[in-house]
């Protein structure tokens, strides 16, 4: 395993279980299709070149292994484990370091504009920092990188709220950790997120999906 590892959290792109905040506007099938397209863009964008880093894909729900293996053939797939998002992320970092990582970053699949350059920057910044965070525009973060397991960063956080980034920075600062922030990027979770990024998103979507999303935006 390369010294650097990128942990990617993915969901099975199943109607009714993916991009649920977009279901009222798009319906479950189109919302899941949009998730799949955006996730695939991020998977493509963060694909490493030889020797740069390796990737571990942690999927949910735990029973989705066969479906995710069909979707992402050839990737290293592991189930997410833990009672909440923080516990699942902490466990994923533990697994990456157990497998020999010297440093690791984690991303979800809600930020389609994350690239391998973003990942390499984050991993490189760990030379002089303890924690690297990629701020999301909604108050969370799209990336977190560390050079060792740091479970405290994932405890006592109100996940899926606008305070996630600030609370994480505060925890790191209280622990005496050196924090570096990357450039902010958007997560795509709501119709307003789609609207704000539509010129960039439209070109990624197949024609039928783009028409359905455009209708929802116009409606």
Backbone as ProteinMPNN parsed JSONL, in Angstrom:
{"seq_chain_A": "XXXXXXXXXXXXXXXXXXXXXXXXXXXXXXXXXXXXXXXXXXXXXXXXXXXXXXXXXXXXXXXXXXXXXXXXXXXXXXXXXXXXXXXXXXXXXXXXXXXXXXXXXXXXXXXXXXXXXXXXXXXXXXXXXXXXXXXXXXXXXXXXXXXXXXXXXXXXXXXXXXXXXXXXXXXXXXXXXXXXXXXXXXXXXXXXXXXXXXXXXXXXXXXXXXXXXXXXXXX", "coords_chain_A": {"N_chain_A": [[0.853, -1.206, 0.0], [0.526, 2.205, -0.826], [2.139, 5.028, 0.763], [0.381, 7.082, 1.269], [-3.143, 7.248, 1.721], [-6.372, 7.401, 0.374], [-9.489, 7.559, 1.694], [-12.665, 6.735, 0.704], [-15.981, 7.417, 1.114], [-18.886, 5.829, 0.181], [-22.281, 5.497, -0.943], [-24.698, 2.969, -1.639], [-26.192, 3.485, -4.737], [-29.145, 3.589, -4.541], [-32.59, 3.924, -5.255], [-34.459, 6.047, -3.161], [-32.72, 5.861, -1.06], [-30.513, 7.381, -1.54], [-29.294, 10.69, -1.841], [-31.467, 11.886, -0.431], [-32.575, 14.328, 0.319], [-33.11, 15.501, -2.035], [-35.176, 14.09, -3.075], [-37.936, 15.002, -2.809], [-38.039, 16.921, -4.85], [-37.031, 15.686, -7.175], [-37.825, 13.047, -7.207], [-37.409, 9.593, -6.195], [-35.944, 7.886, -7.963], [-34.634, 9.552, -9.883], [-33.171, 11.163, -8.116], [-31.424, 9.271, -6.993], [-30.083, 8.572, -9.317], [-28.809, 10.963, -9.913], [-27.103, 11.132, -7.702], [-25.445, 8.944, -8.27], [-24.155, 9.734, -10.676], [-22.754, 12.045, -9.822], [-21.149, 10.964, -7.809], [-19.596, 9.206, -9.341], [-18.195, 11.033, -10.889], [-16.562, 12.209, -8.944], [-15.125, 9.951, -8.14], [-13.724, 9.405, -10.514], [-12.298, 11.803, -10.694], [-10.581, 11.764, -8.499], [-8.918, 9.664, -8.943], [-5.843, 8.12, -8.495], [-2.511, 8.562, -9.818], [0.145, 6.275, -10.651], [1.757, 5.23, -7.732], [1.121, 7.476, -6.225], [-0.994, 7.561, -4.221], [-3.156, 5.246, -2.531], [-6.533, 3.942, -2.746], [-9.275, 3.338, -0.577], [-12.483, 2.123, -0.5], [-15.256, 2.668, 1.378], [-18.366, 1.423, 2.026], [-21.941, 1.939, 2.293], [-25.35, 0.846, 2.667], [-24.285, -1.798, 5.017], [-24.989, -4.243, 3.84], [-24.781, -3.871, 1.164], [-22.659, -4.741, -0.336], [-22.366, -6.587, -2.688], [-23.779, -5.104, -4.695], [-22.361, -2.691, -4.762], [-19.851, -3.635, -5.492], [-20.374, -4.431, -8.085], [-20.902, -1.967, -9.18], [-18.51, -0.528, -8.757], [-16.157, -1.94, -9.929], [-13.149, -3.768, -9.25], [-12.145, -2.122, -7.272], [-10.974, -1.614, -3.881], [-13.084, -2.641, -1.468], [-14.909, -2.018, 1.457], [-17.108, -2.491, 4.238], [-18.839, 0.207, 5.838], [-18.627, 0.808, 9.322], [-20.145, 1.334, 12.423], [-22.028, 3.314, 14.818], [-22.725, 5.94, 14.145], [-21.962, 8.714, 11.925], [-19.502, 9.858, 12.694], [-18.283, 7.781, 14.198], [-18.073, 5.881, 12.19], [-16.308, 7.102, 10.38], [-14.026, 7.377, 12.005], [-13.449, 4.661, 12.467], [-12.84, 3.896, 9.86], [-10.484, 5.333, 9.349], [-8.865, 4.088, 11.278], [-8.689, 1.54, 10.12], [-7.362, 2.121, 7.714], [-4.848, 2.99, 8.642], [-4.084, 0.72, 10.009], [-3.619, -0.915, 7.887], [-1.254, 0.02, 6.97], [-0.943, 2.689, 6.172], [0.767, 5.812, 6.049], [-0.199, 8.312, 6.145], [-3.466, 9.699, 5.808], [-6.452, 10.565, 4.047], [-9.907, 11.508, 4.019], [-12.866, 11.433, 2.088], [-16.241, 12.195, 1.196], [-18.9, 11.378, -1.098], [-20.218, 13.579, -2.085], [-19.16, 15.815, -3.118], [-18.422, 16.707, -6.034], [-16.348, 18.054, -7.284], [-13.897, 17.621, -6.167], [-10.529, 16.723, -6.634], [-7.676, 14.725, -7.729], [-5.494, 16.367, -7.409], [-6.323, 17.971, -5.301], [-6.373, 16.056, -3.252], [-3.654, 15.253, -3.174], [-2.485, 17.677, -2.409], [-3.581, 17.959, 0.167], [-2.542, 15.683, 1.509], [0.185, 16.24, 1.29], [0.427, 18.573, 2.811], [0.403, 17.618, 5.351], [2.994, 17.311, 6.119], [3.705, 19.514, 7.611], [1.572, 20.045, 9.223], [-1.004, 18.917, 11.486], [-3.639, 18.3, 11.026], [-5.611, 18.488, 8.151], [-8.124, 20.252, 6.552], [-10.807, 20.355, 4.268], [-12.92, 22.809, 3.66], [-16.426, 22.742, 3.312], [-19.039, 24.471, 1.575], [-21.361, 24.501, 3.006], [-20.853, 24.563, 5.692], [-19.824, 22.257, 6.679], [-17.3, 19.751, 6.075], [-15.485, 18.693, 3.186], [-13.292, 17.13, 3.013], [-10.945, 15.524, 5.117], [-7.771, 15.211, 6.502], [-5.205, 13.333, 8.09], [-2.225, 12.327, 9.931], [-2.157, 10.194, 11.557], [-4.273, 8.049, 13.562], [-6.912, 9.917, 14.897], [-9.139, 9.907, 16.942], [-10.604, 11.663, 18.598], [-11.401, 13.803, 17.063], [-13.768, 13.102, 15.907], [-15.717, 12.795, 17.741], [-18.586, 13.744, 19.596], [-19.65, 15.553, 17.757], [-22.104, 17.418, 16.06], [-23.428, 16.006, 13.553], [-24.146, 16.622, 10.058], [-24.912, 19.261, 10.248], [-24.611, 22.894, 10.121], [-22.472, 23.465, 11.776], [-20.363, 21.705, 11.758], [-17.708, 21.925, 10.653], [-16.623, 24.109, 12.153], [-16.821, 23.091, 14.761], [-15.103, 20.914, 14.582], [-12.639, 22.135, 14.017], [-12.365, 23.546, 16.4], [-12.136, 21.429, 18.259], [-9.726, 20.302, 17.362], [-7.975, 22.44, 17.823], [-8.167, 22.724, 20.601], [-6.887, 20.416, 21.289], [-4.298, 21.038, 20.708], [-3.462, 20.757, 18.093], [-2.084, 21.377, 14.875], [-3.707, 23.057, 12.368], [-4.681, 23.131, 8.987], [-6.386, 24.703, 6.337], [-7.967, 23.92, 3.259], [-8.959, 25.202, -0.012], [-12.368, 26.255, -0.111], [-15.086, 24.137, -1.182], [-18.099, 23.168, -2.916], [-20.594, 21.047, -1.477], [-23.059, 18.859, -2.829], [-26.152, 18.662, -1.99], [-28.746, 19.621, -1.723], [-31.569, 21.124, -3.486], [-31.051, 23.822, -3.776], [-28.263, 23.789, -3.665], [-27.731, 22.452, -6.063], [-28.778, 24.323, -7.857], [-27.038, 26.493, -7.443], [-24.668, 25.518, -8.478], [-25.247, 24.827, -11.059], [-24.327, 25.507, -13.775], [-21.858, 24.165, -13.868], [-22.569, 21.599, -13.169], [-24.447, 20.721, -15.036], [-23.177, 19.893, -17.388], [-22.174, 17.447, -16.69], [-24.216, 15.634, -16.607], [-26.285, 13.053, -18.0], [-28.541, 13.412, -20.826], [-31.356, 13.005, -20.317], [-31.506, 13.03, -17.49], [-30.457, 15.566, -16.983], [-32.48, 17.147, -18.104], [-34.613, 16.539, -16.399], [-33.667, 17.521, -13.952], [-33.36, 20.209, -14.602], [-36.019, 20.903, -15.025], [-36.993, 20.625, -12.416], [-35.581, 22.675, -11.175], [-36.641, 24.868, -12.491], [-39.24, 24.669, -11.69]], "CA_chain_A": [[0.0, 0.0, 0.0], [1.263, 3.463, -0.848], [2.188, 5.688, 2.068], [-0.842, 7.855, 1.411], [-4.395, 6.537, 1.438], [-7.617, 8.16, 0.31], [-10.701, 6.842, 2.088], [-13.834, 7.273, 0.004], [-17.268, 6.922, 1.618], [-19.898, 5.771, -0.872], [-23.561, 4.85, -0.671], [-25.32, 2.289, -2.761], [-27.081, 4.447, -5.404], [-30.453, 2.912, -4.582], [-33.688, 4.882, -5.115], [-35.015, 6.184, -1.829], [-31.668, 5.83, -0.047], [-29.43, 8.281, -1.946], [-29.727, 12.072, -2.083], [-32.858, 11.91, 0.031], [-33.091, 15.697, 0.386], [-33.549, 15.881, -3.381], [-36.299, 13.246, -3.489], [-39.174, 15.748, -3.056], [-37.988, 17.668, -6.11], [-36.656, 14.871, -8.332], [-38.286, 11.67, -7.113], [-36.325, 8.728, -5.704], [-35.095, 7.318, -9.021], [-33.765, 10.592, -10.429], [-32.24, 11.574, -7.062], [-30.38, 8.25, -6.923], [-29.29, 8.668, -10.538], [-27.936, 12.124, -9.763], [-26.03, 10.746, -6.785], [-24.513, 8.044, -8.955], [-23.352, 10.508, -11.628], [-21.838, 12.92, -9.099], [-20.157, 10.112, -7.164], [-18.674, 8.701, -10.364], [-17.311, 12.139, -11.253], [-15.557, 12.335, -7.897], [-14.261, 8.769, -8.222], [-12.818, 9.651, -11.637], [-11.434, 12.954, -10.431], [-9.592, 11.484, -7.454], [-8.134, 8.478, -9.292], [-4.423, 8.472, -8.402], [-1.522, 8.015, -10.728], [0.954, 5.231, -10.009], [2.634, 5.599, -6.637], [0.727, 8.687, -5.496], [-1.717, 7.092, -3.037], [-4.137, 4.209, -2.845], [-7.887, 4.278, -2.294], [-10.14, 2.356, 0.078], [-13.878, 2.537, -0.595], [-16.104, 2.171, 2.458], [-19.717, 1.565, 1.498], [-23.125, 1.734, 3.122], [-25.405, 0.099, 3.917], [-23.343, -2.917, 5.053], [-25.411, -5.365, 3.0], [-24.728, -3.452, -0.238], [-21.392, -5.14, -0.926], [-22.439, -7.06, -4.072], [-24.198, -4.036, -5.604], [-21.271, -1.72, -4.894], [-18.79, -4.297, -6.254], [-20.763, -4.367, -9.496], [-20.821, -0.558, -9.574], [-17.12, -0.07, -8.708], [-15.344, -3.153, -10.044], [-11.702, -3.636, -9.129], [-11.746, -1.279, -6.145], [-10.95, -2.233, -2.55], [-14.366, -2.286, -0.869], [-15.078, -2.413, 2.85], [-18.339, -1.903, 4.78], [-18.761, 1.176, 6.927], [-19.038, 0.209, 10.593], [-20.25, 2.286, 13.519], [-23.399, 3.761, 15.044], [-22.992, 7.247, 13.548], [-20.971, 9.081, 10.919], [-18.205, 10.038, 13.325], [-17.724, 6.469, 14.522], [-17.726, 5.203, 10.934], [-15.09, 7.714, 9.849], [-12.915, 7.004, 12.876], [-13.131, 3.261, 12.202], [-12.205, 3.814, 8.544], [-9.096, 5.754, 9.519], [-8.169, 3.014, 11.987], [-8.412, 0.466, 9.168], [-6.332, 2.573, 6.778], [-3.54, 2.971, 9.3], [-3.773, -0.681, 10.289], [-3.121, -1.495, 6.636], [0.078, 0.526, 6.673], [-0.893, 4.079, 5.722], [1.542, 6.774, 6.819], [-1.11, 9.449, 6.261], [-4.715, 9.334, 5.141], [-7.503, 11.571, 3.895], [-11.235, 10.947, 3.794], [-13.84, 12.248, 1.369], [-17.509, 11.576, 0.866], [-19.157, 11.452, -2.539], [-21.159, 14.675, -2.291], [-18.401, 16.973, -3.603], [-17.91, 16.171, -7.298], [-15.238, 18.825, -7.828], [-12.643, 17.218, -5.538], [-9.654, 16.108, -7.618], [-6.453, 14.122, -7.189], [-4.628, 17.465, -6.969], [-6.801, 18.324, -3.961], [-5.93, 15.011, -2.331], [-2.204, 15.347, -3.036], [-2.202, 18.866, -1.61], [-3.911, 17.676, 1.565], [-1.568, 14.735, 2.065], [1.467, 16.917, 1.388], [0.397, 19.561, 3.888], [0.626, 16.936, 6.635], [4.396, 17.461, 6.506], [3.855, 20.619, 8.565], [0.327, 20.23, 9.966], [-1.549, 17.683, 12.061], [-4.969, 18.092, 10.454], [-5.943, 19.306, 6.984], [-9.569, 20.237, 6.335], [-11.373, 21.003, 3.105], [-14.223, 23.338, 4.069], [-17.563, 22.751, 2.396], [-19.748, 25.746, 1.651], [-22.512, 24.392, 3.901], [-20.416, 24.565, 7.082], [-19.156, 21.002, 6.986], [-16.047, 19.642, 5.33], [-15.507, 17.671, 2.137], [-12.079, 16.328, 3.161], [-10.155, 15.641, 6.34], [-6.565, 14.401, 6.395], [-4.4, 13.224, 9.309], [-1.074, 11.45, 9.787], [-2.33, 9.112, 12.528], [-5.657, 8.067, 14.047], [-7.258, 10.991, 15.839], [-10.569, 9.65, 17.176], [-11.281, 12.773, 19.268], [-11.961, 14.728, 16.074], [-15.052, 12.595, 15.428], [-16.598, 12.571, 18.883], [-19.347, 14.895, 20.079], [-19.953, 16.48, 16.66], [-23.486, 17.362, 15.563], [-23.242, 15.763, 12.127], [-25.15, 17.135, 9.116], [-25.319, 20.608, 10.649], [-23.644, 23.898, 9.657], [-21.413, 23.688, 12.763], [-19.415, 20.588, 11.754], [-16.338, 22.393, 10.447], [-16.191, 24.92, 13.288], [-16.646, 22.217, 15.929], [-13.908, 20.097, 14.363], [-11.483, 23.019, 14.197], [-12.258, 23.829, 17.833], [-11.592, 20.235, 18.893], [-8.314, 20.188, 17.01], [-7.24, 23.507, 18.497], [-8.091, 22.382, 22.023], [-5.909, 19.348, 21.417], [-2.978, 21.518, 20.354], [-3.117, 20.299, 16.75], [-1.892, 22.397, 13.841], [-4.761, 22.857, 11.373], [-4.589, 23.875, 7.723], [-7.603, 24.601, 5.531], [-7.892, 24.01, 1.807], [-9.973, 26.069, -0.608], [-13.728, 25.726, 0.03], [-15.762, 23.544, -2.33], [-19.498, 22.884, -2.599], [-21.294, 19.767, -1.445], [-24.329, 18.911, -3.57], [-27.109, 17.922, -1.174], [-30.089, 20.177, -1.817], [-31.878, 21.759, -4.763], [-30.331, 25.095, -3.814], [-26.878, 23.471, -4.042], [-27.74, 22.162, -7.5], [-28.995, 25.59, -8.57], [-25.844, 27.327, -7.346], [-23.574, 24.939, -9.268], [-25.834, 24.245, -12.256], [-23.511, 25.566, -14.995], [-20.809, 23.133, -13.819], [-23.171, 20.273, -13.029], [-25.247, 20.316, -16.2], [-22.35, 19.206, -18.394], [-21.849, 16.097, -16.211], [-25.409, 14.799, -16.537], [-26.892, 12.594, -19.25], [-29.567, 14.348, -21.288], [-32.632, 12.841, -19.63], [-31.372, 13.491, -16.112], [-30.314, 17.024, -17.006], [-33.793, 17.737, -18.342], [-35.423, 16.392, -15.182], [-33.173, 18.453, -12.933], [-33.687, 21.564, -15.045], [-37.445, 21.111, -14.747], [-37.148, 20.845, -10.973], [-35.063, 24.009, -10.874], [-37.592, 25.846, -13.032], [-40.526, 24.533, -11.008]], "C_chain_A": [[0.881, 1.246, 0.0], [1.185, 4.139, 0.512], [0.948, 6.521, 2.334], [-2.059, 7.062, 0.995], [-5.533, 7.547, 1.382], [-8.766, 7.223, 0.642], [-11.877, 7.517, 1.411], [-15.084, 6.615, 0.581], [-18.293, 6.977, 0.487], [-21.172, 5.13, -0.327], [-23.98, 4.036, -1.884], [-26.288, 3.268, -3.428], [-28.474, 3.863, -5.627], [-31.559, 3.932, -4.408], [-34.289, 4.856, -3.717], [-33.98, 6.223, -0.735], [-30.524, 6.787, -0.357], [-30.006, 9.649, -2.288], [-31.179, 12.286, -1.666], [-33.426, 13.325, 0.112], [-33.517, 16.214, -0.984], [-34.756, 15.071, -3.85], [-37.583, 14.048, -3.693], [-39.198, 16.475, -4.397], [-37.801, 16.768, -7.326], [-37.313, 13.508, -8.358], [-37.127, 10.758, -6.749], [-35.398, 8.211, -6.793], [-34.13, 8.363, -9.567], [-32.759, 11.068, -9.376], [-31.099, 10.573, -6.942], [-29.484, 8.294, -8.157], [-28.328, 9.845, -10.46], [-26.788, 11.799, -8.813], [-24.985, 9.903, -7.498], [-23.601, 8.823, -9.905], [-22.322, 11.363, -10.891], [-20.766, 12.112, -8.379], [-19.134, 9.608, -8.166], [-17.718, 9.799, -10.834], [-16.206, 12.303, -10.216], [-14.593, 11.147, -7.904], [-13.261, 8.931, -9.367], [-11.805, 10.74, -11.295], [-10.348, 12.69, -9.413], [-8.769, 10.233, -7.748], [-6.649, 8.828, -9.28], [-3.625, 7.932, -9.576], [-0.607, 7.077, -9.941], [1.851, 5.814, -8.925], [2.199, 6.79, -5.815], [0.047, 8.356, -4.168], [-2.619, 5.958, -3.493], [-5.494, 4.635, -2.301], [-8.547, 3.066, -1.645], [-11.559, 2.901, 0.026], [-14.675, 1.862, 0.516], [-17.554, 2.466, 2.084], [-20.77, 1.4, 2.583], [-24.327, 1.564, 2.189], [-24.516, -1.145, 3.859], [-23.706, -4.071, 4.14], [-25.275, -5.055, 1.5], [-23.458, -3.896, -0.951], [-21.485, -5.62, -2.364], [-22.822, -5.962, -5.063], [-23.078, -3.027, -5.822], [-20.107, -2.329, -5.669], [-19.101, -4.291, -7.742], [-20.613, -2.954, -10.032], [-19.358, -0.105, -9.703], [-16.178, -1.264, -8.802], [-13.856, -2.852, -9.915], [-11.231, -2.773, -7.983], [-11.716, -2.102, -4.854], [-12.155, -1.736, -1.777], [-14.469, -2.857, 0.54], [-16.372, -1.792, 3.364], [-18.034, -0.841, 5.83], [-19.297, 0.527, 8.203], [-19.048, 1.277, 11.683], [-21.648, 2.84, 13.617], [-23.731, 5.128, 14.454], [-21.839, 7.597, 12.61], [-19.585, 9.225, 11.532], [-17.532, 8.72, 13.643], [-17.3, 5.734, 13.259], [-16.454, 5.789, 10.324], [-13.88, 7.334, 10.697], [-12.483, 5.565, 12.623], [-12.435, 3.103, 10.851], [-10.751, 4.265, 8.614], [-8.29, 4.68, 10.246], [-7.776, 1.902, 11.016], [-7.315, 0.873, 8.187], [-4.953, 2.524, 7.411], [-3.136, 1.547, 9.687], [-3.177, -1.354, 9.062], [-1.793, -0.892, 6.192], [0.16, 1.945, 6.177], [0.01, 4.895, 6.64], [0.756, 8.071, 7.037], [-2.347, 9.117, 5.438], [-5.654, 10.528, 5.102], [-8.811, 10.853, 3.649], [-12.08, 11.946, 3.029], [-15.144, 11.467, 1.296], [-17.684, 11.599, -0.639], [-20.262, 12.469, -2.826], [-20.477, 15.907, -2.872], [-17.72, 16.589, -4.913], [-16.702, 16.902, -7.852], [-13.934, 18.604, -7.071], [-11.813, 16.448, -6.568], [-8.449, 15.454, -6.94], [-5.487, 15.215, -6.741], [-5.021, 17.933, -5.574], [-6.264, 17.333, -2.94], [-4.423, 15.092, -2.104], [-1.795, 16.567, -2.213], [-2.445, 18.579, -0.132], [-2.89, 16.746, 2.201], [-0.205, 15.397, 2.233], [1.532, 17.91, 2.536], [0.579, 18.926, 5.264], [2.095, 16.907, 7.022], [4.548, 18.475, 7.631], [2.61, 20.881, 9.405], [-0.169, 18.878, 10.452], [-2.888, 17.307, 11.445], [-5.136, 19.02, 9.259], [-7.429, 19.133, 6.715], [-9.908, 20.95, 5.041], [-12.759, 21.527, 3.451], [-15.259, 23.204, 2.961], [-18.349, 24.042, 2.604], [-20.931, 25.71, 2.609], [-22.127, 24.356, 5.365], [-19.821, 23.25, 7.542], [-17.786, 20.958, 6.345], [-16.166, 18.507, 4.323], [-14.309, 16.749, 2.222], [-11.494, 16.584, 4.531], [-8.971, 14.708, 6.191], [-5.779, 14.463, 7.7], [-3.233, 12.265, 9.053], [-1.073, 10.307, 10.801], [-3.788, 9.114, 12.964], [-5.865, 9.182, 15.07], [-8.751, 10.9, 16.146], [-11.305, 10.808, 17.832], [-11.937, 13.726, 18.276], [-13.361, 14.33, 15.632], [-16.068, 12.378, 16.549], [-17.303, 13.864, 19.285], [-19.644, 15.939, 19.027], [-21.42, 16.305, 16.25], [-23.436, 17.247, 14.039], [-24.418, 16.301, 11.313], [-25.744, 18.453, 9.585], [-24.266, 21.596, 10.157], [-22.478, 24.135, 10.61], [-20.296, 22.651, 12.705], [-17.969, 21.065, 11.621], [-15.828, 23.153, 11.665], [-15.937, 24.056, 14.517], [-15.394, 21.359, 15.784], [-12.643, 20.919, 14.551], [-11.277, 23.315, 15.679], [-11.672, 22.634, 18.579], [-10.098, 20.09, 18.62], [-7.479, 21.232, 17.751], [-7.105, 23.228, 19.991], [-7.065, 21.283, 22.269], [-4.503, 19.763, 21.035], [-2.525, 21.112, 18.965], [-3.004, 21.475, 15.785], [-2.843, 22.092, 12.684], [-4.483, 23.718, 10.154], [-5.871, 23.642, 6.934], [-7.273, 24.704, 4.048], [-8.909, 25.035, 1.31], [-11.361, 25.451, -0.414], [-14.254, 25.172, -1.293], [-17.207, 23.246, -1.946], [-19.778, 21.39, -2.455], [-22.585, 19.941, -2.242], [-25.329, 18.036, -2.824], [-28.556, 18.357, -1.39], [-30.311, 20.781, -3.196], [-31.188, 23.113, -4.877], [-28.862, 24.875, -4.174], [-26.778, 23.214, -5.54], [-27.868, 23.456, -8.296], [-27.713, 26.431, -8.582], [-24.719, 26.832, -8.249], [-24.043, 24.438, -10.631], [-24.97, 24.368, -13.511], [-22.411, 24.497, -15.033], [-21.414, 21.735, -13.809], [-23.833, 19.799, -14.318], [-24.427, 19.507, -17.196], [-21.998, 17.776, -17.982], [-23.002, 15.122, -16.409], [-25.819, 14.298, -17.912], [-28.146, 13.407, -19.556], [-30.878, 14.228, -20.516], [-32.593, 13.335, -18.205], [-31.234, 15.005, -16.076], [-31.654, 17.701, -17.229], [-34.671, 17.663, -17.115], [-34.969, 17.355, -14.099], [-33.504, 19.882, -13.324], [-35.157, 21.879, -14.799], [-37.692, 21.359, -13.273], [-36.663, 22.226, -10.571], [-36.045, 25.09, -11.332], [-38.923, 25.814, -12.289], [-40.563, 25.161, -9.658]], "O_chain_A": [[1.862, 1.325, 0.74], [0.289, 3.863, 1.309], [0.512, 6.655, 3.478], [-2.015, 6.295, 0.032], [-5.642, 8.43, 2.232], [-8.987, 6.223, -0.04], [-12.062, 8.728, 1.531], [-15.222, 5.393, 0.538], [-18.537, 8.036, -0.092], [-21.142, 4.337, 0.614], [-23.652, 4.381, -3.02], [-27.136, 3.836, -2.74], [-28.911, 3.672, -6.761], [-31.484, 4.749, -3.49], [-34.585, 3.796, -3.165], [-34.295, 6.574, 0.402], [-29.648, 6.984, 0.484], [-31.052, 9.763, -2.928], [-32.001, 12.79, -2.431], [-34.637, 13.507, -0.013], [-34.197, 17.235, -1.087], [-35.301, 15.345, -4.919], [-38.282, 13.803, -4.676], [-40.256, 16.626, -5.008], [-38.348, 17.048, -8.392], [-37.363, 12.867, -9.407], [-35.97, 11.116, -6.974], [-34.191, 8.107, -6.577], [-32.936, 8.093, -9.701], [-31.609, 11.35, -9.713], [-29.94, 10.964, -6.805], [-28.276, 8.081, -8.061], [-27.176, 9.746, -10.884], [-25.637, 12.146, -9.081], [-23.784, 10.126, -7.344], [-22.393, 8.586, -9.929], [-21.156, 11.407, -11.282], [-19.605, 12.519, -8.338], [-17.938, 9.585, -7.878], [-16.558, 9.521, -11.141], [-15.046, 12.513, -10.569], [-13.391, 11.316, -7.7], [-12.08, 8.626, -9.204], [-10.613, 10.609, -11.573], [-9.295, 13.327, -9.454], [-8.002, 9.787, -6.895], [-6.233, 9.745, -9.988], [-4.022, 6.97, -10.233], [-0.597, 7.094, -8.711], [2.602, 6.761, -9.16], [2.831, 7.1, -4.804], [0.475, 8.827, -3.114], [-2.817, 5.743, -4.689], [-5.593, 5.565, -1.501], [-8.398, 1.932, -2.1], [-11.807, 4.024, 0.464], [-14.754, 0.636, 0.581], [-17.922, 3.618, 1.854], [-20.527, 0.811, 3.636], [-24.328, 2.069, 1.066], [-24.04, -1.515, 2.785], [-22.824, -4.81, 3.704], [-25.618, -5.89, 0.663], [-23.207, -3.46, -2.074], [-20.749, -5.113, -3.21], [-22.255, -5.891, -6.153], [-22.87, -2.56, -6.942], [-19.439, -1.624, -6.426], [-18.197, -4.162, -8.569], [-20.243, -2.755, -11.189], [-19.008, 0.612, -10.641], [-15.471, -1.565, -7.84], [-13.366, -1.832, -10.398], [-10.028, -2.692, -7.735], [-12.353, -3.15, -4.757], [-12.249, -0.55, -1.461], [-14.158, -4.024, 0.781], [-16.709, -0.675, 2.97], [-17.091, -0.975, 6.611], [-20.287, -0.205, 8.174], [-18.085, 2.026, 11.845], [-22.387, 2.848, 12.632], [-24.907, 5.446, 14.279], [-20.859, 6.858, 12.517], [-18.6, 8.765, 10.954], [-16.339, 8.554, 13.387], [-16.283, 5.041, 13.255], [-15.616, 5.05, 9.807], [-12.823, 7.005, 10.158], [-11.288, 5.276, 12.57], [-11.539, 2.27, 10.709], [-9.879, 3.645, 8.005], [-7.154, 4.396, 9.867], [-6.662, 1.382, 11.08], [-6.44, 0.07, 7.862], [-3.996, 2.067, 6.786], [-1.949, 1.221, 9.683], [-2.338, -2.247, 9.177], [-1.267, -1.261, 5.142], [1.241, 2.386, 5.787], [0.019, 4.696, 7.854], [1.009, 8.82, 7.981], [-2.277, 8.342, 4.484], [-5.654, 11.378, 5.992], [-8.833, 9.733, 3.137], [-12.026, 13.15, 3.283], [-15.149, 10.237, 1.331], [-16.721, 11.814, -1.375], [-21.119, 12.257, -3.683], [-21.126, 16.929, -3.098], [-16.556, 16.187, -4.905], [-16.083, 16.423, -8.802], [-12.961, 19.321, -7.303], [-12.349, 15.61, -7.294], [-8.234, 15.612, -5.738], [-4.733, 15.012, -5.789], [-4.158, 18.255, -4.757], [-5.761, 17.727, -1.887], [-3.963, 15.008, -0.965], [-0.863, 16.494, -1.412], [-1.619, 18.913, 0.717], [-2.426, 16.998, 3.313], [0.488, 15.141, 3.218], [2.579, 18.07, 3.164], [0.875, 19.622, 6.235], [2.422, 16.519, 8.143], [5.406, 18.325, 8.5], [2.58, 21.818, 10.204], [0.193, 17.834, 9.909], [-3.228, 16.127, 11.355], [-4.833, 20.21, 9.35], [-7.933, 18.012, 6.656], [-9.366, 22.015, 4.746], [-13.699, 20.735, 3.526], [-14.984, 23.521, 1.803], [-18.321, 24.629, 3.686], [-21.454, 26.758, 2.987], [-22.991, 24.137, 6.214], [-19.36, 23.141, 8.678], [-17.176, 21.998, 6.097], [-16.841, 17.506, 4.56], [-14.291, 15.698, 1.581], [-11.536, 17.702, 5.046], [-9.131, 13.551, 5.802], [-5.696, 15.513, 8.337], [-3.245, 11.496, 8.092], [-0.108, 9.548, 10.892], [-4.481, 10.109, 12.749], [-5.069, 9.349, 15.994], [-9.538, 11.717, 15.667], [-12.516, 10.938, 17.651], [-12.922, 14.386, 18.608], [-14.072, 15.142, 15.04], [-17.15, 11.84, 16.318], [-16.698, 14.935, 19.311], [-19.869, 17.102, 19.363], [-21.907, 15.183, 16.111], [-23.405, 18.251, 13.328], [-25.536, 16.42, 11.814], [-26.92, 18.735, 9.355], [-23.154, 21.195, 9.813], [-21.582, 24.919, 10.298], [-19.371, 22.704, 13.515], [-17.104, 20.652, 12.394], [-14.733, 22.88, 12.157], [-14.957, 24.261, 15.232], [-14.701, 21.108, 16.77], [-11.683, 20.459, 15.17], [-10.144, 23.334, 16.159], [-10.806, 22.804, 19.436], [-9.311, 19.796, 19.52], [-6.395, 20.925, 18.248], [-6.05, 23.467, 20.578], [-6.448, 21.228, 23.333], [-3.597, 18.93, 21.035], [-1.327, 21.119, 18.681], [-3.752, 22.448, 15.884], [-2.793, 21.013, 12.094], [-4.1, 24.882, 10.271], [-6.378, 22.523, 6.872], [-6.408, 25.48, 3.641], [-9.625, 25.653, 2.098], [-11.51, 24.236, -0.541], [-13.918, 25.663, -2.37], [-17.506, 23.088, -0.762], [-19.26, 20.575, -3.218], [-23.134, 21.04, -2.318], [-25.354, 16.818, -3.002], [-29.479, 17.554, -1.256], [-29.373, 20.934, -3.978], [-30.782, 23.507, -5.97], [-28.276, 25.675, -4.903], [-25.86, 23.696, -6.203], [-27.16, 23.663, -9.282], [-27.352, 27.01, -9.607], [-23.91, 27.625, -8.73], [-23.316, 23.7, -11.297], [-24.883, 23.399, -14.264], [-22.075, 23.985, -16.101], [-20.844, 20.8, -14.37], [-23.785, 18.615, -14.649], [-24.925, 18.545, -17.78], [-21.573, 16.978, -18.817], [-22.794, 13.909, -16.382], [-25.714, 15.034, -18.893], [-28.739, 14.013, -18.664], [-31.45, 15.237, -20.106], [-33.531, 13.986, -17.746], [-31.836, 15.66, -15.224], [-31.94, 18.725, -16.608], [-35.397, 18.609, -16.81], [-35.797, 17.942, -13.402], [-33.887, 20.684, -12.473], [-35.5, 22.995, -14.409], [-38.508, 22.207, -12.912], [-37.268, 22.875, -9.719], [-36.25, 26.093, -10.648], [-39.648, 26.808, -12.26], [-41.591, 25.114, -8.983]]}, "name": "protein", "num_of_chains": 1, "seq": "XXXXXXXXXXXXXXXXXXXXXXXXXXXXXXXXXXXXXXXXXXXXXXXXXXXXXXXXXXXXXXXXXXXXXXXXXXXXXXXXXXXXXXXXXXXXXXXXXXXXXXXXXXXXXXXXXXXXXXXXXXXXXXXXXXXXXXXXXXXXXXXXXXXXXXXXXXXXXXXXXXXXXXXXXXXXXXXXXXXXXXXXXXXXXXXXXXXXXXXXXXXXXXXXXXXXXXXXXXX"}
